Amino acid sequence: MEDSKTRRRAAAKAPAESPLKPVGKPTIARILAAARKAFYAKGFFPASVEEIAEDAGVSRATVYLYYRSKDEMLLDLMRQDLEYQLEIYAELAGLRRVTLAQVRKWLVRLRGEQEVRRSSLNLFWAGATLVTDSMDPVYRHRDAIIATLGRRFAGFDLDALPRALREAQRIRCYMMLFMVEGATVQIVESGPGPSVKAALDQLARSLLHFMDRGEIATPPPS
């Protein structure tokens, strides 16, 4: 009898479990995976919440428990991609030896990841059409890349500059990132475009020069 009372008292003191706890993060992950699949296959606007819910194995009501709209799913997917890309830039900042060969090897890795996730570019184009501040995470992401690289490379180190010079150098950092993004995404193996090998060779020299001096230039091959 005493044991029974003791167990009841312990149960009364124990915190109640939320009924949502078992379906928290795993459910969100399934919803986002289904949303990504639908957005890639059909496009953001034609895809429906109903088909996302069905593919995720949850009800439509469960989807709305976590996301008020497809817009919110899209923004979460964009954040996933940006976080992943930042991890790759962190690898550049973490190179043990910063040589032209190592920088070019990193560019090849970045290009490979961009190729695998090429369909995710459509998410950003869709995001740009939603609301005026939907691209704010993209700008914050680029600033995060600059800060990450700036902890290792002088050319990206805005904190080392006088305040009056930071914005001009920030613009140069953006332009360098645009060059990296453009060359690794837009230049492809097939077709009449520039040679991928030559583009990566030149880009590696430009990026290495910028990392050291903060100048956008392409030094001649050594």
C-alpha positions, 0 to 999 in steps of 0.5 A: 500500500505504501509503495503504491502511494509513493509511486502515485506521489512520484508520478504527480511530481513528474513533469507531464510530457507534451503530446507533441514531443514524440513528433517534434523534430523528426516530423519537421524533417519529414515535412521539409524533405517532402516539401523539397521533393515537391518543390524540386519536382513541380515547382514551388507554386504548383506544389500543394500542402496536401501532397506534401503532407501525404508524402511526409506521412502526416495529416494536413493539420499536422503540417499546419501545426508547424508551418502556417504556409508553404512560404514558411517551409520555403524559408526553412529550406533556404536556411538549410541550404545556406547553413550547409554552404556556410559549412563548406566555406568554413572548410576553406577557412580551416585549410591547414596549408593555404596554397593555390592547389588547395584553394583550387581543390576547395573550389572543385569541392564547392562546385561539386556540391553546387551541382548536386544541389542545383535544383535548390537554386529554384528555391531562392528564385521563388523566395525572391518573389515572396516578400521584400525581406525574404532575401534578408537571410541571404545577405546575412548568410554572405556576411556570415561567410565574410566573417568566417573567412575574415577570422583566417584571411586578411582580405575578408577581415573587415574588423581589422579596418577603420570603420570608414573603410569597412563598407567599401571592403565589404562590397569587394568581399561581396563581389568576390563571393559573387565571382565564386558563386557565378563561376561554380554554378554557371560554368558547366562542362557541356556547351559553348561556354568557357572551359571549366578547368580554365575558369577554376584555374583563374578563379583560384588565383583570384580568390587566393589573391583576395584572401591575402590582399583584399583586391579583386584581381587575377594574377598571371599564372606563375 
